[in-house]
């Protein structure tokens, strides 16, 4: 499914003049990751929409609701585990590696593992 | 040729990755490594939507600079503070400096890294902007690069190329388009594109918007 079709199926995606808007760069990245994993057949878009919708609903009942794309991201991590792409443990190790990489990288240089 | 001013250097200052940026990098790098994600395809999807990322606050800054000479003076003196006056602040919006286009001079900004790109002011950087070929070609053959973007400058105009870093982030103030005398700042801001604020484009003329 193309990004266009994927967008059409999730009406709640924040938009301006019909185009999705992102408050920060990572949100665009998160959007693209979900669309791309669907394009590659990792999950169907209806599975995505269903899981994301349920998370969004649960979020509105939470004490301190997360932002729209934070919920999108939780869904992405959840789908990653469900389909065996990356476990929480792998993410935790990789996250430490990135933080260590950032700590040894001076400002203004690309951060690389 | 690139002009450099005296940059501040923070030798002990290292980079930071936190919050969502860290989470995204973490998962993305794992998925790329395992072959689930093709980074090129991902960039392509982001690129399709990139112009809608970020508040594009810079357009408001440029419009105000065109209409308000006192504001322009403050921008020249301390761009970070003057941009902050409009409520646009934050980590990536620090260390700003303006460079003004004139009938004689066209400014263009290059940068190799996302960390030095002031996205709260400019919106998301174009994907090609970070590529090494763009950067080196912008320095060695700026006219050719500009013509590829559809920009033809009048004969004899000097092109200045600025290298953006985390310590100095540039905002190009494009020339105000003809036929906009008496326009309000909101109207003017509509003419200011992302590309015009990095110098790979010009501000739109009134008949280019509808």
Contacts between the chains, C-beta under 8 A, distances in Angstrom:
chain1	res1	chain2	res2	distance
A	3	B	45	5.6
A	3	B	48	6.5
A	3	B	49	7.9
A	16	B	52	6.5
A	19	B	49	6.8
A	19	B	52	5.0
A	20	B	49	5.7
A	20	B	52	6.4
A	21	B	52	5.0
A	21	B	53	7.5
A	22	B	49	7.2
A	22	B	52	6.8
A	22	B	53	4.5
A	22	B	54	7.4
A	22	B	124	7.5
A	23	B	54	7.7
A	23	B	55	7.7
A	24	B	20	7.3
A	24	B	53	7.8
A	24	B	54	7.4
A	24	B	119	7.7
A	25	B	53	6.0
A	25	B	54	7.3
A	25	B	114	7.4
A	25	B	119	5.8
A	25	B	124	5.2
A	26	B	20	4.7
A	26	B	21	5.4
A	26	B	23	8.0
A	26	B	24	4.7
A	27	B	53	7.6
A	28	B	46	5.0
A	28	B	49	5.9
A	28	B	50	6.8
A	28	B	53	5.1
A	28	B	124	6.3
A	29	B	24	5.2
A	29	B	28	6.9
A	29	B	42	7.5
A	29	B	46	6.3
A	30	B	20	8.0
A	30	B	24	6.3
A	31	B	45	7.6
A	31	B	49	7.3
A	32	B	42	5.1
A	32	B	45	3.8
A	32	B	46	4.8
A	32	B	49	7.9
A	33	B	24	7.9
A	33	B	27	7.4
A	33	B	28	6.6
A	33	B	31	7.4
A	33	B	37	6.9
A	33	B	42	6.7
A	35	B	45	5.5
A	36	B	37	6.1
A	36	B	38	7.4
A	36	B	41	5.7
A	36	B	42	5.4
A	36	B	45	6.0
A	37	B	31	7.7
A	37	B	36	6.7
A	37	B	37	7.1
A	39	B	41	7.5
A	40	B	36	6.8
A	40	B	37	7.7
A	40	B	38	7.9
A	42	B	36	6.4
A	69	B	20	8.0
A	70	B	20	7.1
A	73	B	20	6.7
A	73	B	23	6.5
A	73	B	24	7.5
A	76	B	27	6.9
A	77	B	23	7.8
A	77	B	27	6.6
A	80	B	27	6.4
A	80	B	31	7.5
A	85	B	30	7.6
A	85	B	31	6.1
A	85	B	34	6.9
A	85	B	36	5.4
A	86	B	27	6.2
A	86	B	30	4.5
A	86	B	31	6.6
A	86	B	34	7.5
A	90	B	30	6.0
A	91	B	23	7.9
A	91	B	26	5.4
A	91	B	27	6.3
A	91	B	30	6.9
A	94	B	26	4.7
A	94	B	27	8.0
A	94	B	29	6.3
A	94	B	30	5.5
A	95	B	22	6.1
A	95	B	23	7.3
A	95	B	26	4.5
A	98	B	17	5.5
A	98	B	22	5.9
A	98	B	25	5.5
A	98	B	26	5.9
A	98	B	29	7.5
A	99	B	17	6.2
A	99	B	22	6.9
A	101	B	17	7.9
A	102	B	14	6.6
A	102	B	15	4.4
A	102	B	16	5.8
A	102	B	17	4.3
A	103	B	14	5.3
A	103	B	15	7.7
A	104	B	14	6.8
A	105	B	14	6.0
A	105	B	15	4.5
A	106	B	11	7.4
A	106	B	13	7.0
A	106	B	14	6.0
A	106	B	15	7.1
A	107	B	10	6.0
A	107	B	13	5.0
A	107	B	14	6.8
A	107	B	15	5.8
A	107	B	115	7.4
A	107	B	166	4.5
A	107	B	167	7.2
A	108	B	113	6.7
A	108	B	115	6.6
A	108	B	116	5.8
A	108	B	165	4.7
A	108	B	166	3.6
A	108	B	167	6.5
A	109	B	15	7.2
A	109	B	113	7.2
A	110	B	112	7.2
A	110	B	113	5.3
A	110	B	115	7.8
A	111	B	15	5.3
A	111	B	17	6.5
A	111	B	115	7.6
A	113	B	29	6.8
